Amino acid sequence: MRSILSSVLFSLSCCVFSLFLLATDCQNKTNNNQTQETSQPNTSTPPSGYEKPTIPKPIPIENLDKDCYEAVNNTESIPCPDVYAPVCGCDNKNYSNACQAKREGIKKWTEGNCK
């Protein structure tokens, strides 16, 4: 009877120890899966060598030559698509697309924003 009791106690202690190891392993995995917060860089000062871009100043309409600008009447009648394809007008002003530039009376432009 004693040997049976000893076997049962030994088996129970092995089970308890196994459960302890399993619980510890699960806890370690849970801790490893938690994301650690990373510190954010200080963005209050720009990096060295950074120069703030300057926005070109538009040229007043009265200073534009006839090759660049022509007064347009009834501009609402010109239908323009709602597409963003920026152009830089010869007046040094950005337009959302070539149609918008034409609508404003601009005759010449280059693709992309003014630089």
N, C-alpha and C positions, 0 to 999 in steps of 0.2 A: 504494500500500500504506500509505503514511504517513497519508493522509487517512482510510482505513478504520480504522486503528489509533487515530487521534485521535477519530473518531466513536464508536468502542467505548469508549474511556476517558471521553469526555464523557458518554455514556449511563450508564456505570457510576457515575461520580461523581454524576450526577443521582439515580440509584436509591439510592445510599448516603445522600445528603442527604435524600431523601424519607423513607427509613426512619428517619433520625435525627429528623426533624420529627414523624413518626407516633409514635415511641416517647416523645418528650417530651410530646406532647399527651395520650397515654394516661396517662402518669405524673401529669400535672396533674389530669386528671379523677379519677384514683384518690385523690389527696390531697384534692380538694374533696369527695368523697363520704364521707370519714371523718368521723364525728361528733365534734364537739369537746365535751369535758366542760364542763359548766356548774357553777359553784360552788353549793352548797346553802346556803340561808339558815341563820343561826344560830338554832336553835330552843330553846336552853337558857333563854332568858328570854322571857316572854310579851310580846306587843305592848303599847304604852302604852294605857291605858284598859281593858285586859282585866280583868274581874272573874271569879274562879273561881265557877262556879255552886254554890249551896248545895243540898244534898239535904235535902228536908223530913224531919223526924223523924216516924216513925210514932207514932200515938196508942196507948197501951196499951189492950188490949181491955177491961179493967175500967173504963176511963174513958169508954167509948163508950155512947151512949144506945141505947134499944131500936129507934129508927128506923134506926139504922146497922148494928147487929150483932145477930145471933141465933146462939146456939150451935147447931151442927149436929152430929148424930151420924151415924156411918157415912158419912163424906164420900167414901170410896173407891167407893161405889156410884154416885156422880154421874159419868157419862162426860163428859169434856170434849175438844173437838177440839184437835188439835195445831196451832193457828193463833195467830200473833202479832198481836194487835189490842189493844195495851195500854190499860188503864183505871187510873184513880186512885181507889182506894176511899175511902170517907168516913173511914177510919182513917189517911188520908194515906200509904198504902202502894201501890206499883205492883204490878199483877197482869198476867200475860201476856194475859189476855182476860177477858171478863165471866163466863164459866163458872168460871174459876179463882177469881174473887172470890166468887161464890155458894158455891162449894165450901168456902171459908174462913168462910162465914157472913156475908159483907158484903151488905147490902141496897141500898146506894146507892153509885154511882160516877159518874165522868165519863170521857168518852173521852180517851185520851192519857195520857201520863205525868204524875205529880204535879209541880207546879212550886213 
